């Protein structure tokens, strides 16, 4: 009996010892993760997921009873080595041959395609169109200010033929576009459906040449084709022959000196190996002057600080090749050699970027305003329009994300 008791005691001691070997390292790792989470500063954006991360909740969240829920989301977004784990998981998905990785479709010939947006509700469309209509009324009250809403052709909508057959929401962008257009006041706003023009005038294979494979934007050639079609439908006081002659003078240059980093591919930790290069379409013998808003004043800046700001870096990305949105917190360009003597004010998104100097070639004065980058500018949209006194006001947003741009405008306050 004594022998059995001793043996039982030995077994229990061995089990306790084994438990310690497991528990102690686990607690050390857990405590280390806790310390690392405290030490590492929070990131605002996840490049892997291409989204804004949850902010740390504050006292106001404690008061309204949502602190625990928000802190759980915050911790999930900010735990240590989260992005590294996501990258490993993305690579595993690719290795398993999945066609949907993260928020993207991976299809033949190294094309990375984005998801289609949801169908917008009637209430949302009424709100968005109402905001644009109200700004158009301000322009109308000023006199002879023409207003255009230009819908640019997003890659998702142009390359529908590349998506897997099981994708069943390919018409969402067209539905949103038509519903939004029907709510704009046609007496005040000319709707330029560049999205529709491009899809109707080019074949699928032709459209593929106008977009980056690994980015969500068009390339310089695509932007030039879209810009031409937009300009041809505007009332510029220029004959069609003179406009065609103007565009015939443009030259094209592809920069193959360094690689292009696509936004989609960057979000997927560069899992697609595709050599791509930015294309620049330009006009020679132009004399541009650049002015940027600094503290409420226009200050002259150098072209290299505005256009192709990544020219001296090892790689291109889309914004660095053309122009970044933060440069358009009211950017003005003057060109004494422009085709027309008109002034245009453009509310823009990133799809506009490759057309920046094309605008300056066409208009004597161009003002670019990116609604995502003017939160610190103490001016209403009405003041922006009236202060600049343009001949033309254009809202220039892509067909997939025009709603998010208008939301940015509404959040700042339309009036």
Secondary structure by P-SEA (a helix, b strand, c coil): caaaaaaaaaaaaaaaaaaaaaaaaaaaaaaaaaaaaaacccccccccccccccccccaaaaaacaaaaaaaaaaaacccaaaaaaaaaaaaaaaacccccccbbbbccbbbbbbbbccccaaaaaaaaaaaaaaaaaaaaaccbbbbbcccccccccccccccccccccaaaaaaaaaaaaacccccccccaaaaaaaacccaaaaaaacccccccccaaaaaaaaaaaaaaccccccaaaaaaaaaabbbbbbccbbbbbaaaaaaccccbbbbbbbbbbccbbbbbbbbbcccbbbbbccccccccccccccccccccccccccccbbbbbbccccccbbbbbbcccccccaaaaaaacccbbbbbcccccccccccaaaaaaaacccbbbbccccccaaaaaaaaaaaccc
